[in-house]
Amino acid sequence: MSQPAEITGVGTGAATRQHRLWELLRRFAREKRIGAISGILVLLFLLVGIFADLLAPYGLRDQELSRRLLPPSAEWPLGTDQFGRDQLSRVIHGARVSMVVGIASSALTIVVAMALGLLCGYWGGAFDLIVQRFVDAWLTFPWLFIVLTVMSILGPGLLQVILVLGISSGIGNTRTVRSVVLSVREAMYVQSARAVGAATFRILWRHIAPELIAPMIVLFTVSLGGNIIAEATLSFLGYGIPPPQPSWGGMLSIEGRQYMLQAPWLAFWPGLCLALVVYGANMFGDALRDLLDPRLRGGAGRFGTTRRAKPLTPTARA
């Protein structure tokens, strides 16, 4: 008789989680319309990057000097560059690079921040002191100086950009995780797990890490736009994605600066795509943070709408 009850309990728990997810999506679409539109915009860029080989009308190596620097037309919707390559195809393939770097480096940011933040917040003591002084020293140096120095040692490349951006951003966000762990480690359920002799890894994974889900989702979405613009900055300076792989930052640097006056579309289209995806990622992250963090809603209530006070009746006034 206990087995059907367990199965029913598992099904009820799954249904409850699914209901909460749909409730969160419904609230997000109703209360944060700009954030929802921005999330759809980022999703469209992600799909364009995934299916770049199918959407791009021409290949990356399809070039012909006889059609160089042609303006936008019906045959070439975004024009051509100085080598006669289709600008639309290069912008589409550049979306793949930007989204891969943004998502992978943001995921690595979460891993590094959680690994250091969990250990510092839970153990404390000398380990926490040493790591926090290292973080202080890390934050003292200008970000661009550190990244350019490391990239000059490692050399340009997709993997190098992901590692440098993910690790550097993760170290800087360690304190976000540490602050949450410091507030949770003294909770009653954590003290009970310690009392029954639970292992440290089990306490961190089963009891403390779930409290970090909402902050880490917000950190991922917020760092997505920052990492995309950071990759564009490195590619613009020549330390990012090497040719012939197109990158929006590289397109702004090589084609855009040299032929900006003669062919302004070479800088306009990659700059516009870069601005749209960074704006969409930042607005989506801010809206998600406002929805998941109850402290940012103030007195607006559970659904983010302030309740209006009812007018006093004559009896209540008396």
N, C-alpha and C positions, 0 to 999 in steps of 0.2 A: 504493500500500500504506500510505502514511502517513495518508491521510484516515480510514480506518476506525479506526486507532489513536487519532487525535485525537478522533473521535466517541466511542470507547469511554472515553477518558480523561475527556471532559466528562461522560458519563453516570456514570462511577464517582465523580467529584467531587460531582455532585449527589446521588447515592445516599449518599455519605459524610456530606454535610451534613444530609440528611434523617434518617439514622440518628443523628447527634449530637443533633439536635433532639428526636427521640423519646426518646433516652436521657436528655436533660435533663428532659423532661416526666415521664418515669417516676421519675427520682430525686426530682424536686420533689414528686410525689404521694406517694412512699413516705417520704421523710425529713422533709418539711415539710408535714404534714397541715393544720395550722392556717393556714399560708400559702396552701395550695391552696384551702381552703374560703373564705378571705378573698378570693382572686382570683376565685372563682366569684361571691361576693357582689358585688364591684365590677362584674363583667361583667353581672350581672342588673340592677344599677342603670343601667348603660350602655344595655342593651337597652330598659329601661323609658323612658329618656330619648329613645332613637331612635324608638320606636313610641308616644310619648306621645299623639299625636293619635288613634291607634286604641284605646289602652287606656283613656283618660280617658272616663268615661261622659257628661260634660257639657263644654261649651265654656268658655273663659275668661270670656266675657261673659254667660254664662247665670246671671242672678241674679234673685232675687225676695225682697222684704223680708218677705213673709208667712211665709217659712220660715227666718228668721234665727235663728242660735244654737241650732239643733236638735241634740240629743245624738246620738251614734252609734246607728244602728238598722239594720234590714234594708234600708231604702230609701236611707239615707245612712250607709254603713259607717264613715266617719270624722267624721260630723257636718257641720254647715254653719257658715259664718262670719257676721260681723255684717251682711253684705250678702245673705245667703241663697245664697251660692255653695257648691258642693259641695267639701268639704275634700279628698276623695280625688283629684278632678281637679286641684286646685291642687298637691297634693303630687307627683302624677305629672309635671305640667309643670315643677315645681321641680327634679325630677331632671334634666331636660334642661338647664336653666340651669347647675346645679352641675357636671354632667359636661362640658359644652361649655367652661365656664370652666376647670375643672381640667385637662382634656386639652390645650386650646389654650395656656394659660399655661405648663404644664409643657413642652410642645414648644418654646415660645419661650424658656424657661429654658435648655433644652439648646442651642439655637442661639446665644444670647448667651454662655453659658459656654464653648462650644467655640470660638467666634470669638475671644474675648479670650484664653482660656487657651492656645490653639494659638500665637497670635502672641507672647504674652508668654513662654511656655516655650521656643519655638524661637529667636526673635530675641534675647531678653534685652536687656542693655544699658540705654540710657537709656529706650527705649520701655517695657520691663518695669518699670523703676523708677518711671516716671510713673504707669503704670496701677495698680501695686500700692499706691502712696501714695493714689491716688484710691479704690481699694477699701478701704483702711484708713479713710479719711475717711467713706466710705459706710457702713461697718459701725459707725462710732462713733455715728451718729444712731439714735434708736429707729425701728424699722421702721414702726410705726403712724403716727408723726409724718410720715415722708417720704411714705407712701402717701396719707394724708389730705390733705396739702398739694398733692400732684400732682392728686388726684382733685377737689379743690375748684377747681383751675384748669381742668382738662379737662371737668369736669361728669360726672354719672352716665351710665352706659351700658355695654352688654355689651363693645363693642370697647375702650373705655377701661379697663375692669377687666382685660381680658386683657393689654393692653399694659403696664399699670402693674405687675401682679403678675409677668408673665413677665420683664420687663426688670430689675426690682428683685431678683428671686430669682436671675436669671442673673448679675448682677454679684456677688452674694454668693457664688456657687458657682464663680467663676472660678478660685480657687486649687485646687479639686479637679482641674480639667483641667490646670492649669499644673504641678502636682506630678507627674502621670503623664507629661506631655511632657518634663519635665526628666530623668526616669529613662529615657526611651526615646531621646532625641535623640543620646545617646552610644553607642547600640547599634551593632554592627558593620554591620548591613545598612543603617542610615541613613548611616553613614560611607562605605560603598561606593557608595550612591546619590549622595552628594555628589561622590565621586571621579570618577564617570563623567559628571558634569556635569548631573545631573537638576535640573529646575527646582524652585524652592522650593514652589510649589503642588503639584507632583506628589509631592514628598517628604511634605508634610503630609497629602495626601489618600490616597496609596497605602500609605505606610509607617507613619505615626504615628497617623492617625485610626482605623484598625482596632483599635489597642490601647485605644481609648477606648470601644468598644462596650459592654463589660460594665459599666464604671462609669457610663456614661450611661444605660443601662437601669435601673440601680439608682437613679440620681438622678431619673429620670423618675417611677418608681413612688413614691419617697419624697416628692417634691415635689407629687405629685398630691393627697394628703390635705392637705398644708399650704396649697395654693392654694384648695382647696375651702373649708376653714375660713376662709381669708382673705377670700374672696368673701362668705361668710356674715357675717363681721365688718363688712365695708364696707356690705353691704345692711342690716344691723342698725342701723348708725349713719346710714343714709340717703344714703350715697355710692356705692352699688353699682348694682344693677339697678333702674331706676325702674318704678313701676306703669304699666299693669296686669299686666305680666309677673311671674308669681309666682316668688319665690325663697325658699328655706328661711330664710335670714337675715332677709329682709324680712317673712316671715310671723311669725317670732319677735318682730320689732320692733313692727310695727303691730298685728296682731291679738293676738299673744301677750301683750304687756305690758298692753294696755288691757282685755282681757277674760280675763285669766288666771284670776281667781278665779271669774268667772261661767261661763266655758266653758273649762276646762283643756285640752280636746282640741285647741284652736287652737295651743297651744304644744307639746303633747306629741308629736304626730305628726311635724311637721317637725323637731323636736329629735331624735327617735328616728332618723329617716332620716339626718340629718346625722351623728349619732354612729356609726351603722352603716357608712356609706360611708367616713368618715374612718378609723375603726378598721380596716376591711377593707383600705383602701389602704396604711395604715402597716404592718400585719402582713404583707401581701403583699410590700411593698418590703423589709422586714427579712428575710423568708425568702429572697427572691431574692438579696439581698446576701450572706447567709450561704452560699448555694449557689454563687454565681459567684466570690466572693473566697476563694481558698484560704488566705489568711492568717488568716481568721476561723475556720477549722476546726481550727486548731492541730494536734495530733497525732492527729486523728480519722481520718486516712486519706482516700483519694480519694472514698469514698462516705459519709463522715461517720460511720462506725462504728469505734469503737476496737477494735483487735484484742486479744484476751485472750492473755496469755502462757501457753504450754503448760507444764504441770507437768514438773519435771525428773525424768528417769528415774533409777533407782538407779545406772546406769552413769555418767550425767552428774554425779550428786551426788558420786560417788567421785572 
